[in-house]
Amino acid sequence: MSRIFALLYGVASYAFFFVTFLYAIGFVEGLVVPKTIDSGATAPLAESLIVNLGLLAVFAVQHSVMARPAFKEWWTRFVPKSVERSTYVLFASLALALLCWQWRPMPEVLWSTAHPIAAMALIGVSLFGFLVVLTSSYLINHFELFGLQQVMDNLRNKEAAAPVFRTPFFYKFVRHPIYLGFVIAFWITPSMTVGHLLFAAATTAYIVIGILLEERDLMDLFGEDYARYRARVGALIPWRKAA
């Protein structure tokens, strides 16, 4: 029964993530969803800045701290290892949902294009960034990344496979295509407002810090294989040197 419960918990956490992620795409792009990055009731500039930076900080701290090996070692004293990743995904989704819900729009336009074809093209490029994010997650194992693989292995009483270093497709040309996809998605827009610029700049700063932390973990995990890969392939700018 505990294994079935873990599976249901993992599936529910993944479903909540998926719905939240789809909403976040609409939130950033200003499409379909009822509240976007530039819509809703405005507040004084100081209040908007403090609240928005606070929401971004909550997401960044949760995302980084819960992903660190030392935290996982402590955390799994209380949370079964089989649902540790699903719990991380659930908390990350809650932080993202909170951000979308409580975000204060700062709608002053800094630059924009009024040409409808150019606007559609820019939205298309931004959506392509989100496509790169999803595609890259499947290249390395989407279901393990979001906790489903772990609960399925637990249900079948199967040991998790040891991590294997590999560089499929996008990973041959850029070390962090998921992060690159987010940078494209957040910065390419037909209308850059103060709020959108704050969101893009803060998330990009977090991405840079996240890369530094993640690469330290990857070096510990894969050693010389990752060191050679890092010397050969760019982190966010796609380039590749000869081996």
Buried (B, 14 or more C-beta within 10 A) or exposed (E): EEBEEBBEBBBEBBEBBEEBBEBBBBBBBBEEBEBBBBBBEBBEEEEBBEBBEEBBEBBBEBBBEBBBEEEBEEBBEEEBEBBBBBBBBBBBBBBBBBBBEBBBBBBEEEEBBEEEEEBEBBBEBBBBBBEBBBBBBEBBEBBBBBBBBBBBBBBEEEEEEEEEEEBEEBBBBBBBBBBBBBBBBBBBBBBBBBBBBBBBEBBBEBBEEBBEEBBEEBBEEBEEBBEEBBEBBBBBEBEEEEE
